[in-house]
Amino acid sequence: MSTGIVTHWSKPSPTFPWVTVTIIFLCCGAKLLHMGMSPLAQQAMLELGGVIPVELNPLLDQPGGWKNQHLLVLFSALFIHASWLHLVGNMVYLWVFGLALERRLGKLGMLVVFIAGGALANLFVANRVPDLASSIIGASGAVSAVVGAYLGLFPFRRIGMLLPLGLYLQFTRVPAVLVIGSWFTLQLVYSVLGPITGIVAWWTHMAGFTLGLIFTLLVRAMGHVKLG
């Protein structure tokens, strides 16, 4: 007899996608707050709320350092964006892939993928570039975890796309595995060939994507959800 989290994940959620919408609202709210600040306060928000590897890693090296309250930046950084372009790009991906994911995993599952996936992606990158003194911010790692989780649950689903055919745009549906696979390959290329700032961003994407995919593969293996 299934109870608790098993029952919650084994049935699609027919309710409004509150988690996805709330995350978008919080990210947009944080950006509006950031815009209304003075330049000095804006910089302080990025430094206090973002992940700075050169400051974070010494905390982890201390005995019991994982309990330090300053590690909350692994989570707060997910909701802070320096530019509208960065924010809108992340929120579009979150909306496209998050709605179906939340309906399948439920609110708790969606929250785990976004929050835990994003925080662990930030932690991975902080260890990857331990000498970086600038802030790592944005929901890129968390959204990438959502994309990876989507692939783990809906590998055969088709995604609607507009493809340029000469002077016209043709709407077509492309298998999700091809769309996301191409996206992941691009992250790998930029991780290897990009500048240092590019390496930080792309490693964040790749780490989040891998974590999200592993999460849903484990959930599927335990029989909590089925392929879409």
Buried (B, 14 or more C-beta within 10 A) or exposed (E): EEEEBBEBBBEBBEEEBEBBBEBBEEBBEBBEEBEEEEEEEBEEBBBEBBBBBEBBBEBBEEEEBEEEEEBEBBBBBBBBBBEEEBBBBBBEBBBBBBBBBBBBBBBBBBBBBBBBBBBBBBBBBBEBBEEBEBBBBBBBBBBBBBBBBBBBBBBEBBBEEEEEEEEEEEEEEEBBBEBBEEBBEEBEEBBEEBEEEEBBBBBBBBBBBBBBBBBBBEBBEEEBBEEB
